[in-house]
Amino acid sequence: MHIKFFLLIFKMSIMIFNFCYFTAMLWLIILHNIDVIKYYSDSEPDNEGFVWVVAEFSRDTDKDTHHSFLELYLKDLSNSTKMIKVMYFTFTSLSTVGFGDLTPQTSLERIICSFMLLCGVLVFSYINDRLLDMIDRFN
């Protein structure tokens, strides 16, 4: 009986890790694409439509440095170090701990991160519900 409980806990842990890994890699892909669109819009000044909107939202920062998350935290790092930093950001954000040491810098990053946090709350609520069901079954 106890082995089954620990296997279910292990399964939940794997689910949490997979969700955080998927979200972290999605966040990294989005950051790289925003950077590419911003570069493209800087080289082509007559852009309109979606590219212009993404470029404008990606330039809007609160700080004087005007750097994006990618430029500020992940520039000149190896791929493994980038993955570790993005996984750390995702774990702290999705678990609603949010230490504040890594934060979205532009309005577009904040909008995307808001959707990411909403999905994280939904997934973690589901996992908590499943965990409470398991505890009820074993008591």
N, C-alpha and C positions, 0 to 999 in steps of 0.2 A: 504494500500500500504506500509506504514512504518512497519507494523507488519511483513509482508512477508519479507521485507529486513532484519529485525532483526532476524527472524527465519533462513534465509539463512546464516547470519553471525554466528549465534549460531551453525548451522550445520557445517560450515567451522572450527569453533573452536574445535568442537568435533572431526572432522577428523584430525586436527593437533595433538590434544592430543592423540588420538588413535595411530596415526603413531609414535609419539615420545615414547609412552608407549611400543608399540610392538618392536621398535628399541632398547629401553633401556633394555627390558627383553632379547632380542636376544643377545645384547652385554654382559649382565651378564652371560648368559648361555655359550657363547663362552669363556669368561674369566675363568669360572669354568672348562670347558673342557680342556683348555690350561694348567691350573694348574694340572689337573689330568694326562694329557699326560706327562707333565714335571716331575711329581713325578714318573710315571711309567718308564720313560726313565732313571731317576737317579737310580732306583732300578734294572733295567735290562741294563747293560752297552753294550750289544751286539745288540742293536736295529738297524734296518735298515729301509729304506723306509720312508713312511709318518710320522711315529712316530719320527724318527730321525730329519727330516726336521722341524717339529713343535717344537720339543724340542730345536733345535739349534736356530731357529728364536726367540723363547721365552726367550732365555738367553741373547740375544744381546741387551744391554742397553747402553745408553750414560752416565749414571751416575755411580758413584763408588759403589752405594748401591746394584745394580743388582736385584732390585725388580720389579715385574710386577705391572700393574695397580691394580690388585686384592690385592696383598700383601701390596702395598703402601697406597692405599686409603680406602680399604674396609675390611681389616683384623680386626677381633674381633668386628664387628658392628652387631647390630641386623638386621634382614631381612628388617624391615621397613626403617631403616636408610640407608641400602644399596640401597634399591629401590629409596629413595629420592635422594641420591647422584648420582646414575646412571641416573635417570630422569633429574637431573640438568645438568649433563654432556651432555646428549643427546639433551636437549633443547638448550643449549648454542652452541653445535657443529652444529646441524642441521640448526639452524637459522643463522649460520655463525657469531655469536657474538664471541664465543670462548675466554673466559676470560683468559684461560691459567692456572688456578689454579688446574684443573684436566686434565692430559694429558696422552696419551698412552706412555708406558715406553719402550716397546720392539719393534723390527722390525716387528714381526708378528702382534702385536696390532696396529701398525701404518698402516700396509697394510689393515687390516680388517677395521680400522677406515676410511681409505681413501675411500673404497667402500661404507661405511655407509654415509660418507659426500656426495659422488656423488649421492646416492639415495636421500638424504635429499635435495640437490639442485634441483633435478628433481621434487620431490613432492612439495616443496615450490614454485617452478616456476609455476607448474600446479595450485596450490592454488591461487597464485597471479593473474594468468590469469583468473581464475573463478571469483575472487573478482572484477577485472576490468570489466569483462563482466556484473556482477551484477550492478555495479555503472553506466555503460553505459545504461543499461535497465531502471534504475530508474530515469535517467536524461531526 
